[in-house]
Amino acid sequence: MENNISTKAEIDESVVIGQDVTIESFAKIDKGVKIGDGTWIGANVTIYEGAKIGKNCKIFPGAVIAAEPQDLKYKGEKTFVEIGDHTTIREYVTINKGTASRGYTKVGNHCLLMAYTHVAHDCVVGDHVILSNSVQVAGEVEINDWAIIGGNSAVHQFCKIGEHAMVSGMSGVLSDVPPYTKVAGMPVIYQGINYVGMKRRAFSREQIDTIHQFYRIIFQENYNTSQAVAHIELNYSPSEERDLILNFIKSATRGIIKSPIKQKKATEAVSD
């Protein structure tokens, strides 16, 4: 199919445009950008050099992709932004390119970034991720597949959010959020497992119950995190869910979230 490109759009001659692409009035697309088949780019979108946009994406008016990082360490090095296929980027979303740290910022396939979301330099966002309105994601954050972050939440730099996790709106993520959990607060604390999300994604009752048992051990029984991990490794056979949780916790660079019980104990210890 033919492309539908407005004569009022500003497009560098080096831009690579796939088939069946629509580009609306006053969009500005810089040199070297690549745009996949079937993608729609709304009016007043700005896409800077270093961006690669996948197939069948929708980018709404006012979005800015691949602008320079808001990082004083950035010295103009050549870095990139990659957007996967079937991803929707709503009004006034900003996605900054990488720095020398990682070299790129990446958003996966089938994602939804709602209006006014910011994804900073060197972030990696997985597939099927939803970032609700005005979510602010700092630099070098990793958000894994199927995670959902509620509106007006903020994620601290270097944090990781695990697969199938749910972060409630108006939350502050200051430490790593393990897979399958539901968290809320400022800073976020454990509120249970993401039962609704897993049920929607066809997890079996047995899988959900087993995940729940793992997190009872981690957050509710009288173990520290290392002891809880050792207990689960000793007493539960390897499985996709078990290994995903344990590997995430072992690799957490900022520590994992606390439960309400352990958060209370920590607060009381400081006050004493």
Secondary structure, DSSP 8 states (H G I E B T S, - for coil): ---EE-TTSEE-TT-EE-SS-EE-TT-EE-TT-EE-TT-EE-TT-EE-TTEEE-TT-EE-TT-EEEE--S-TT--S---EEEE-TT-EE-TT-EEE---TTTSEEEE-SS-EE-TT-EE-TT-EE-TT-EE-TT-EE-TT-EE-TT-EE-TT-EE-TT-EE-TT-EE-TT-EE-SBB-TTEEEEETTEEEEEE-HHHHHHTT--HHHHHHHHHHHHHHHTSS--HHHHHHHHHHHS---HHHHHHHHHHHH-SS-B-B-HHHHHHHHHHHH-
